[in-house]
């Protein structure tokens, strides 16, 4: 019933914005190994929060959207090679902004440490000596831990599934990860039932970016501006909140 209501909302809202692009189709790069943000459903179709978000934006812009499902690490090369027009769900960092342009953020992406409940852990800048810390390889969390905790041992993983599994098997003392993903993918599951967030929320833009947005090719101002207008529209009429509520039983600001 909630999905039917959301579909009705999108249909009713669609014609409110005239097409502002000089193209009829947008090619979307999508890493589908990150549920519930993006994944391949039981029917073989792409699904998830980012998928529904992009479809709502394409409806607003009156263009078709086609998805190129792949692994998350492959989507940025696709964008830089102009194989796709946009990539949703990326943390907006200074280094990435030198290579591509971004829309305004549509949700925040703070990070926190996770550890087994009751396990002593000092996540202060001078702490974690002798601790084994897990992070996703090449992530903002990887960069932060490597620079902030020189006395810790850092183990890097290609995806969150292996990261969480090793934490549950006590091969890691703690992990630093995105709070929104962690709530859904680990803490809200049987595997993470004995674990909690530890320490404060980390959201310094210097390390953790300015939030999550949609990346477009460097200099594609027309597409970026159109997407910003569509984002503002679906945020204003409640569509964005309605989409988020299908996947997340908590606010998308990490609280």
Secondary structure, DSSP 4 states (H G I P E B T S, - for coil): -HHHHHHHHHHHHHTTS---SS-SEEEEEEE-EETTTEEE-TTS-EESHHHHHHHHHHHHHT-EEEEEEE-HHHHHHHHHTTS-SEEEEEE--HHHHTTEEE---SB---EEEEEETT-----STT--TT-EEEEETTSHHHHHHHHH-TTSEEEEESSHHHHHHHHHTTS-SEEEEEHHHHIIIIITSSTTTTEEEEEEEE--HHHH-S-EEEEEETT-HHHHHHHHHHHHHHHHTTHHHHHHHTT-SS-TT--
